[in-house]
């Protein structure tokens, strides 16, 4: 892997200067945790703006692709959930591909991601992406050093082709430190609502912190360019990290250059009953337990 980092060193010079430390981003100056009430108050106006962005994407036939990467338990799923909570799934699509099939393994590596790229009027969010090859596949030994080097050599031209086709490409790396990752894994062990999130792969990744750090550093050096940059989100505190990420995402899409005007809406009157009578039918109502 060192060869890939050296070969791309000049292009990745700026990225290396901004690289996060091996232990993860520093939490910075101590601040009191944001309460759920504070979080919801700040989140609401951001979600209103996401609806405006959605209207703009539909009206202008824009194509937006957002990539989320990071270590396990960095907060990708929770951030994506807050982005998509109040928008239409017909416009905002989340792609989280499973392990490749035997047929997909025989294809060009990036081929299985291409059908999921956005068409006109769509925002596609990748919960992990083609960068699996530079991350989990490298660390867990699912890809050879040669395959990883080839990927790092060719992924930026692929992304430039996406951009040339009109896609707005935004890449996020979510970063939490070792202590926070451990705390979240322990929470998944004890919280019955989160046990599904903990897999044998997660446990393995917990023990390979520095392997992931090296993989991340090489990935940044090769693929963090002025036109295909990585944006690092500090997610040591989930709530602030989510808000910061959404606000930044909104700043990168030019939806407010021409705000889509919605017509004034007035609810129509209901039709007359014309003799309709509610039936005396034994509806099977759900028991009122709460």
N, C-alpha and C positions, 0 to 999 in steps of 0.2 A: 504493500500500500504506500510505502514511502515514495515510490517512483511517481505515483499519481499526484501526490502533494507537491513534489518538486517540479514536475512537468507543468503544473498549473500555477506554480508559485507566483508568477508575475501578475496573473489575472486575479489571484486570490489574496494579493498583498493587503488590500484594504480590508478584506474579510478577516484576515489573521489579526490585524490590529484590534478589531472589535470582538475577537473571539471570547466566549465566556470561559471562566476558569474551570479546571478539571472537576471541581466539586460542585459545579453548577453555579448559577448566578447568585451573587451575594444579595441577601435580603435588604441591604442598605440600612438606612437609619430606622431604628425601631419605631413602629407606628402601631397604635391599637388596632386590633382586628376590626374589619368593617362588619357591622351588624347586618342581619338579613333585611331589616327594615331599610337601612341606608342603601344596601345593594339594590333592592327593588326600586327605590326612589330614583337612583341614578340610571338603572337599566331601562326604565319605561321610556324616557325620551330617546334613548338610543334605538330602541325597538321601533318607535315611531319613524325614525330616520331610515331604518332598514325597510320599512314598508314603502317609504318614498323611493328608496333605491330600487325596490322591486318594481314599482310603477314605471320608473325610468328605464329599467332593463327591458320591460315588456314593450314600452312605447317606442324605444329606439332600436330594438332587436340587438341589444348589446349581448356580449358573451363574456361571462366572468368565471374564472376558475380559481378556487382557493384551496391551497394545499396545507394540511396540518400534519406536522411531524413532531417527534419528541420521544423521549423515553417513556416506558410504561408508567402510568400514574402521573404523567405530567399535566393532565387536565384537558386533553384534546376533546374527549366526548362531551364533557360538561360545557366547554366553551362553544362547541358546535350546537349543542342543544339550546343555549341561550340565543344564538344567532337565528335559529330556525323556529323558535317557539311561536312567533307571531306572524310568520309569513307563509305564503302558499307553498305546499310541497310540489305544486306543478311548476313553480318557477325555481325554487331552491331545492336542489336534489343533493342528497348526501350519498356518497359512494364509499363503502367500506368492503373491499373485496376480500373473500376468503382465500385460503391457501390455493395456489394454482393447481388445476387438474393436470393429469398426465399429458393431455393434448396441449394445454397452455404452456407446459414446460418445454414442449418441442417448438414453440413459436418464437419469433423474435421477442425478446424480453418485454419490451414496452407495449407490445401489440394488444395485450388484453386491457390496457388502460384507455386506449384510443377511442373505442366505441362509447365511452362514458364522458368524453370531453363535451363541453357545452355547445349546444346549437344556439341559434338566434333566440333571444328572449329568455335565456336560462342562466342561473347561477349554480355551478356545480362545486360542491365542497368535498374534498377527498380527506377522509379520516384514515390517514396513512395513504401512501401513493406509490408511484414508481420508485421513490427513494427507499423503499424496502430493501432494494438491492444494496444500497450503500450503508444501510443500518442493520436491521435484524438479520438479513440473509448473510451479511458479512460476519457479524458477531457470532451467529449460531452455526456458521459453517455450511449454510445452504447454498452459498455461491463461492466459487473459487476466487483466488486473488486476481486471476486474469479476467474473469467475468466482471468483477467489481471495477477494475481499472478501465475495462472497455466501457462500462456504463458511465463512469465519471468522465471519460473522454467524449462521449457522444450525447449526454443528456442535455447540455446547454444548447447545442444546435437544434435539438428536438424542441426545446422550449422556445427558442427564437422562431422556429417555424410556427409554433402555436401563436405567438405574438403577432407574427407577420400575417396570420389569417384573421386577425381582429380580436383575438382572445385577450382579455385583461387577466394576466397571471399574477397571483399573489401567493407568496410562500411564507408560512409561519413555522418557526421552531419554538416549541414551548419548553421552558426550562425551569425545573425546581431542583433544589439541592438534595444531597444524599439523605439528610435527616428527614426532610419532608417526604421524600419518596418512601422511606421506611415506614413513617407514620401512616401514610396512605395505604400501603400494603397491609400493615397490621390492622387497619380499620376494615379492610376488605375481608380479613380472616374472621373478625368478630361481629361484623354487621351483616345480618342475614339478608339485607337488601342488596348487598354488594358482593356476595360470595361468587356470583357468576362472573364477576370481573377478574377473578384471580385464576390464572391458568398455570400449568407447569412452565410455560414459556416465561410468564411473569416472574416466577420464582428464580428461574435461571438468569433472567436479565438483572435481577437484584444483585446477584453475586458478580456480575460482569460490568460494574459501573465504569471502570476505566477503559475496558474494551469499547464500550459505547462512546466514551469521551473521545478516544482516538478516531473512531469511525465518524463521529460528528465533525471533528476538526478537519479530517481529510475531505469530507463532503463539502464543508464550507469553503475550504481552500480551492476546490475545483469548480464549485457551482454558484458561489456568491459573487455575481458580477453586477456591474452597474445596471444592466437591463434585465437581469434575472436574479434580483437580490433575495437574501433571506432576512426576515424580520424576526428578531428574538423577543419572545414575550416572557417576562418574569412571572411565573405562576406559583411562587412560594406561598403567596396568599391568593387562593383561587378567585375570590370575588373581585378583588382589584385587578387581577390578571385578566379576567373575562371582560371587564369593563374597558380596560386599556386596549385589549385586542379588538373589540367591536368598534371603539372610537377610531382606532387606527385604520381598520378596514374601510370604514366610511370615508376617511380622508383620502383613500387611494382610488376611489371610484368617482368619476366626475358627474354624479347623479344630480348635484345641485346647480349645475350650470344652466339647466333648463328644466325647472320643476314642472312636473306633469300636473295640469289643472284637472281636478275632479269636479264634475258637475254637482250642483246643489241637489241633495236628495230629499225627497218628501215621500213618506210612506203612503201608498195608495190605500183608499178605503177598502174595507173588507166587503166581499160580495154579500148580498142579502141571503138569508137562510132559505127562502122559498120553500118553507114547509119542512125543512130538515129537522129531525128530532134525534137527540143522542140515543143510541140503542141501549137496551138493558142487557148488556153483554157481560159475562163473567170474566173480565180481563184478569190475566194472571200477573198481578202486580208483584214486583219485587218486595220482599219483606222490609219494613222500615226499622232496621236495626240501629240506626243512628239518628 
